[in-house]
Amino acid sequence: MIGWQELALDPPRRVEPAAGRARLRERFEDFQVDEVLGFEPSGQGEHWLLRVRKCNANSGWVAADLARQAGVRPFEVGYAGLKDRRAVTTQWFTVPARRGGVQDWAGRAGEGYEILEAHRHTRKLPRGALAGNRFTLVLRGFTGSREALERRVAEIAVEGVPNYFGPQRFGRELGNLAVLRGEPVRGERGFAYSAARSLIFNAVLAERLAAGHWNMLLPGERANLEGSNSTFRVEAIDETLRQRLAALDIHPTGPLWGEGESGVTGEVAELESSVASRYPALLELLRADRLASARRPLRMVVRDLALRWLPEADACELQFSLRGGSFATTVVRELVHLDDATGAEEHA
């Protein structure tokens, strides 16, 4: 059985071994993320929708500083998700429109961030309200076969990758999983709940990868529709479902453990219950959380994936897009072993 530390930091790859080794985040600009909302600002309303560029700045800290500048309470500032600190990222925030006009926001700056755009909008931006993220990453110090790396890039552009939660989810030195070391929960309990659900999901995905059906549909499955949170029950596998699966239009799913029915039956339900039972401390923690159970796709589609070798020795640039909630480091580790796989503090 795979240890929980490995499931958090280095779960099994789709294809072993990786095509080589490389360093990520040697410089802030080596990890660039642009948030894609999937909708246009309304142009009117009781909020400002702000596009912010930040570098080496924590999303929560930026939100708190925007609240201070706006004269509102921190919880009134909205943002769709956390973004990596050790990176250059663009991200959207909303603040209540209780002062000034666009000229008061566009061009403003704070420690580690600047506001690029400001638009009126009808409502606070909720968590998860984004279509996805675009990434530009630079890998340095690559050792391995260039041909193997190029071949692996071509493969995952067509087939996708296992949709593991990245090591960022589990905290520095796996602090969000302290209960598995018999220690009390550290810091905000919400991070521990999220990490518990994420580790169980990673364990189920690793089990299905080992069994050879992480990217296949099984009877009793709940399938996810690409680009949405919608799922449907798979009673029997027919040719139409096989074609949709091959076209990356639908995906098998794994559990985000919680209260209520999982929505799966048969072999899938038995496998998930068996895997989750290995982590009684996590299940006990989640009983106090009372979050409703949910599903997450086991497979991640990597859109617009491109590899470019840079003039400097042993360095390359990767560009790709992911749906919201997926981790860029999960894509990169399918290509190379990362010497700095835990460099990020946050991402979603």
Secondary structure, 3 states (H helix, E strand, C coil): CCCHHHHHHCCCCCCCCCCEEEEECCCHHHEEEEEECCCCCCCCCCEEEEEEEEECCCHHHHHHHHHHHHCCCHHHCEECCCCCCCCEEEEEEEEECCCCCHHHHCCCEECCEEEEEEEEECCCCCCCCCCEEEEEEEEEEEEECHHHHHHHHHHHHHHCEECCCCHHHHCHHHHHHHHHHCCCCCCCHHHHHHHHHHHHHHHHHHHHHHHCCCCCCCCCCEEEECCCCCEEECCCCCHHHHHHHHCCCEEEEEEECCECCCCCCHHHHHHHHHHHCCCHHHHHHHHHHCCECEEEECEECCEEEEEEECCCCCCEEEEEEEECCCCHHHHHCCCCEECCCCCCCCCC
